[in-house]
Amino acid sequence: MTSANQKFVLVTGGCGFMGSHFIRLLYNKYPNYTIVNLDLLTYAGNQENLKDVNDSEKALPEDERRYIEVVGDVCDEKLVNNLFNEYKFDLVVHFAAESHVDRSIFNFGDFIRTNIEGTRVILEAVKRYKVPQTIHISTDEVYGNVPEGLSTESSPLNPSSPYAASKTAGDMLARTYATIYGIPLAIVRSSNNYGTFQYPEKLIPLTITNLLNDEKIPVHGEGQHIRSWLHVEDFCDAVDRIAHSGFDFSIYNLTGEHRSNLEVIEQIANYLDKNHLDYIEHVHDRPSADLRYAPDASKIRKELGWEATHRFSDSLGAAVDWYKNNEKWWKDIRSKGEFLDHYEKQSKARWY
Ligand SMILES: NC(=O)c1ccc[n+]([C@@H]2O[C@H](COP(=O)([O-])OP(=O)(O)OC[C@H]3O[C@@H](n4cnc5c(N)ncnc54)[C@H](O)[C@@H]3O)[C@@H](O)[C@H]2O)c1
């Protein structure tokens, strides 16, 4: 059933960790939005992440459904153009990416393809079909190592991993499309996210699930790398505010709370009544690893009144509880070859 104020939104990579949370937010908050999720279902994509949304849809009569999952590649220009032509999107939010730094060191190619060429294909369609608002999801890793102080949106970009380099290229493409073609576009450079449904090769879910399995935790180098941890629901709240702010062109940093990797591991172990020292296994650091990221989020606080509301000390425990209570979700992933093959390399830190 279509209504006068119905809007069509494209989310790419919506079966991943952050994209699935963003779709859930849109779906529950805006009953007049029809959401199209274009996702290739790579190893990181999981339709189970949106089971609640799919279940709600099944309960509705067909003409009231408003979530459409399209399994496909953002690099597939013909498919992308067909979708833009069919739905005349009001908003595009581009999450789809290869997102794991470790994997990028082993295999640069997939990152170039999805994070650069895929971004170009989406931007080209945005331009052709004159989409009124587009948000490109970038990362704080584009700024590279920040030994002290904070990175503002105008700090130089200095990526130091294949992942960060490919995201920087995508970020620069987005900016170029905005400046050359006048596309209304926002770029979001977020710090590390945590929360439910995160693929268990990333630090927090890997630590939780290894501890639940009573397995050692591979720690890069001395574990002193500092990241700024942001709860995924705070991230989604920021993107929601940006999406409804009526931007022409803008870049927004997002940030959370600083912790070293060892502090994160210790807090999780404490929560599970374990001693982290019994579980830590130091492995070679990533080559050229960034010691600290520190984006300055004053701009979005000032302009859009955004503030992270989840405190790391409380919300990390809630995330641990979720993984504890959803063993099937992560055990299914961890039993697959795609996880095991990479984990073998990641845990031994054989980078070349
Ligand atoms: N996770 C973080 O802490 C973090 C922090 C800052 C920025 N980001 C950025 O946020 C975005 C989402 O990150 P995430 O952690 O949710 O990633 P993720 O790896 O959990 O999910 C990525 C999703 O993209 C899909 N995908 C991959 N290649 C595709 C392709 N060619 N075509 C269509 N779909 C494809 C995957 O199937 C998956 O569903 C990425 O752009 C990432 O760079 C992530």
The ligand as an SDF file (V2000), in Angstrom:
LIG
                    3D

 44 48  0  0  0  0  0  0  0  0999 V2000
   32.8400   -2.2070   12.3490 N   0  0  0  0  0  0  0  0  0  0  0  0
   33.3610   -1.0550   12.6950 C   0  0  0  0  0  0  0  0  0  0  0  0
   33.7880   -0.8830   13.8430 O   0  0  0  0  0  0  0  0  0  0  0  0
   33.4120    0.0900   11.7020 C   0  0  0  0  0  0  0  0  0  0  0  0
   33.8770    1.3350   12.1360 C   0  0  0  0  0  0  0  0  0  0  0  0
   33.8690    2.4090   11.2430 C   0  0  0  0  0  0  0  0  0  0  0  0
   33.3960    2.2410    9.9500 C   0  0  0  0  0  0  0  0  0  0  0  0
   32.9590    1.0170    9.5410 N   0  0  0  0  0  0  0  0  0  0  0  0
   32.4250    0.8960    8.1750 C   0  0  0  0  0  0  0  0  0  0  0  0
   31.0420    0.6060    8.3370 O   0  0  0  0  0  0  0  0  0  0  0  0
   30.5810   -0.2240    7.2680 C   0  0  0  0  0  0  0  0  0  0  0  0
   29.9380   -1.4790    7.8430 C   0  0  0  0  0  0  0  0  0  0  0  0
   30.8920   -2.1530    8.6730 O   0  0  0  0  0  0  0  0  0  0  0  0
   30.4850   -3.5340    9.3590 P   0  0  0  0  0  0  0  0  0  0  0  0
   31.4070   -3.7360   10.4890 O   0  0  0  0  0  0  0  0  0  0  0  0
   29.0290   -3.5770    9.5660 O   0  0  0  0  0  0  0  0  0  0  0  0
   30.8830   -4.5500    8.1860 O   0  0  0  0  0  0  0  0  0  0  0  0
   30.5410   -6.0920    8.0230 P   0  0  0  0  0  0  0  0  0  0  0  0
   31.7910   -6.7170    7.4920 O   0  0  0  0  0  0  0  0  0  0  0  0
   29.9120   -6.6540    9.2570 O   0  0  0  0  0  0  0  0  0  0  0  0
   29.4080   -6.1040    6.8960 O   0  0  0  0  0  0  0  0  0  0  0  0
   29.6730   -5.7740    5.5570 C   0  0  0  0  0  0  0  0  0  0  0  0
   28.4440   -6.1480    4.7470 C   0  0  0  0  0  0  0  0  0  0  0  0
   28.6760   -5.7470    3.3900 O   0  0  0  0  0  0  0  0  0  0  0  0
   28.3150   -6.8320    2.5360 C   0  0  0  0  0  0  0  0  0  0  0  0
   29.1320   -6.7530    1.3200 N   0  0  0  0  0  0  0  0  0  0  0  0
   30.4750   -6.9410    1.2170 C   0  0  0  0  0  0  0  0  0  0  0  0
   30.8590   -6.8280   -0.0750 N   0  0  0  0  0  0  0  0  0  0  0  0
   29.7360   -6.5230   -0.7890 C   0  0  0  0  0  0  0  0  0  0  0  0
   29.4790   -6.2710   -2.1550 C   0  0  0  0  0  0  0  0  0  0  0  0
   30.4790   -6.3040   -3.0680 N   0  0  0  0  0  0  0  0  0  0  0  0
   28.2250   -5.9930   -2.5400 N   0  0  0  0  0  0  0  0  0  0  0  0
   27.2080   -5.9460   -1.6240 C   0  0  0  0  0  0  0  0  0  0  0  0
   27.3830   -6.2030   -0.3180 N   0  0  0  0  0  0  0  0  0  0  0  0
   28.6370   -6.4920    0.0930 C   0  0  0  0  0  0  0  0  0  0  0  0
   28.5880   -8.0850    3.3450 C   0  0  0  0  0  0  0  0  0  0  0  0
   27.8770   -9.2110    2.8680 O   0  0  0  0  0  0  0  0  0  0  0  0
   28.1530   -7.6520    4.7390 C   0  0  0  0  0  0  0  0  0  0  0  0
   26.7860   -7.8830    4.9390 O   0  0  0  0  0  0  0  0  0  0  0  0
   31.8040   -0.4820    6.3920 C   0  0  0  0  0  0  0  0  0  0  0  0
   31.7880    0.4380    5.3340 O   0  0  0  0  0  0  0  0  0  0  0  0
   32.9740   -0.2260    7.3210 C   0  0  0  0  0  0  0  0  0  0  0  0
   34.1090    0.1910    6.5980 O   0  0  0  0  0  0  0  0  0  0  0  0
   32.9690   -0.0630   10.3810 C   0  0  0  0  0  0  0  0  0  0  0  0
  1  2  1  0
  2  3  2  0
  2  4  1  0
  4  5  1  0
  4 44  2  0
  5  6  2  0
  6  7  1  0
  7  8  2  0
  8  9  1  0
  8 44  1  0
  9 10  1  0
  9 42  1  0
 10 11  1  0
 11 12  1  0
 11 40  1  0
 12 13  1  0
 13 14  1  0
 14 15  2  0
 14 16  1  0
 14 17  1  0
 17 18  1  0
 18 19  2  0
 18 20  1  0
 18 21  1  0
 21 22  1  0
 22 23  1  0
 23 24  1  0
 23 38  1  0
 24 25  1  0
 25 26  1  0
 25 36  1  0
 26 27  1  0
 26 35  1  0
 27 28  2  0
 28 29  1  0
 29 30  1  0
 29 35  2  0
 30 31  1  0
 30 32  2  0
 32 33  1  0
 33 34  2  0
 34 35  1  0
 36 37  1  0
 36 38  1  0
 38 39  1  0
 40 41  1  0
 40 42  1  0
 42 43  1  0
M  CHG  2   8   1  16  -1
M  END
$$$$
